[in-house]
């Protein structure tokens, strides 16, 4: 890796971050509006019954989704090529990983990745094709599957459609040669989503193995342990987002899934150069109230005690440092290019990276044993050592596993 010392916290780096932030404020750069979609808000009546997405959308001042096409000057949000550079997925001599400069996309991918979502996205395939063409990715091998055999209704808010565009585009971006299935549940009820989970896993199994990604979740509830069996099809590795608020959500707390948490990418506000990766303050993380510690986490028992700890690993999820997503189902009255964050980004992206690594473990437990066996291995993971998260901002990152970033973010394809 060019940036093998990227996470060393020095006074110079901190000073640069602070001075850069001050300059950005004076020049009005980075200002904008944070949008929390209605699909990402959990109502009290939803607990144990309905899932929510884990998206946050950033709309810079003076920008509309119909303005231009990324990457373009003045906007340093992540592209497939910049993510590949940041996370060691391609060989590069550009240590700054500037989204407007780097062009080499991730390589690899095989078999299948299935994305489980609620409602119907009528523009999913066209949007994925446009996204791929814009960034020079291969034409996707893509199919929409209705979980019940009947086309679901659209989400009247348009929010789940943006989630679906995010999921399929970033799974494809990280594993461009894998077959992508979008499995649409009839609604966002856990019953409908778990029905779709069975369909998704069967599609992946028949394709020779791969991953199922779930960017949705909900607050923990006692009966969740009974539903963990839905994430146990042989030949399939499951991923789930850890949420965009302090604390933990299910199914990321299930021992049968890889829990995908969030980090934040800091860039020089004038040049776009990479500075440092830290914990995202809003990422979900911590220990489960109902799930016992699985054996693959025995090595971190001194931190988590007897309960399941999340996340397992992380990916850029801060909407202020978000990724480009193309969606032509109206959201907030617009169609086009959106800047999206939240741990909804992490789950499909990490599923894609693990797919492109090519090991195709027989289960989530096999994948997680590999991840925790490589805890602390700098050739496999970037051990994020700056930042905090959690209730009352009470969790701090540190060497090894922590409840903000897990084992850290990925560094290349080994150890996965």
Secondary structure as GFF3:
##gff-version 3
##sequence-region A 1 416
A	DSSP	alpha_helix	11	26	.	.	.	ID=ss1
A	DSSP	beta_strand	32	35	.	.	.	ID=ss2
A	DSSP	three_ten_helix	38	40	.	.	.	ID=ss3
A	DSSP	three_ten_helix	44	46	.	.	.	ID=ss4
A	DSSP	beta_strand	52	53	.	.	.	ID=ss5
A	DSSP	beta_strand	56	60	.	.	.	ID=ss6
A	DSSP	alpha_helix	80	86	.	.	.	ID=ss7
A	DSSP	beta_strand	112	118	.	.	.	ID=ss8
A	DSSP	alpha_helix	124	135	.	.	.	ID=ss9
A	DSSP	beta_strand	141	146	.	.	.	ID=ss10
A	DSSP	alpha_helix	159	174	.	.	.	ID=ss11
A	DSSP	beta_strand	179	185	.	.	.	ID=ss12
A	DSSP	alpha_helix	190	206	.	.	.	ID=ss13
A	DSSP	beta_strand	210	214	.	.	.	ID=ss14
A	DSSP	beta_strand	216	219	.	.	.	ID=ss15
A	DSSP	alpha_helix	224	227	.	.	.	ID=ss16
A	DSSP	three_ten_helix	228	231	.	.	.	ID=ss17
A	DSSP	beta_strand	236	241	.	.	.	ID=ss18
A	DSSP	beta_strand	249	250	.	.	.	ID=ss19
A	DSSP	beta_strand	258	267	.	.	.	ID=ss20
A	DSSP	beta_strand	274	279	.	.	.	ID=ss21
A	DSSP	beta_strand	286	292	.	.	.	ID=ss22
A	DSSP	three_ten_helix	295	300	.	.	.	ID=ss23
A	DSSP	alpha_helix	301	304	.	.	.	ID=ss24
A	DSSP	beta_strand	307	310	.	.	.	ID=ss25
A	DSSP	beta_strand	313	316	.	.	.	ID=ss26
A	DSSP	three_ten_helix	319	321	.	.	.	ID=ss27
A	DSSP	beta_strand	323	331	.	.	.	ID=ss28
A	DSSP	beta_strand	334	341	.	.	.	ID=ss29
A	DSSP	alpha_helix	343	357	.	.	.	ID=ss30
A	DSSP	alpha_helix	364	373	.	.	.	ID=ss31
A	DSSP	beta_strand	381	382	.	.	.	ID=ss32
A	DSSP	beta_strand	388	389	.	.	.	ID=ss33
A	DSSP	three_ten_helix	391	393	.	.	.	ID=ss34
A	DSSP	beta_strand	395	396	.	.	.	ID=ss35
A	DSSP	beta_strand	409	410	.	.	.	ID=ss36
###
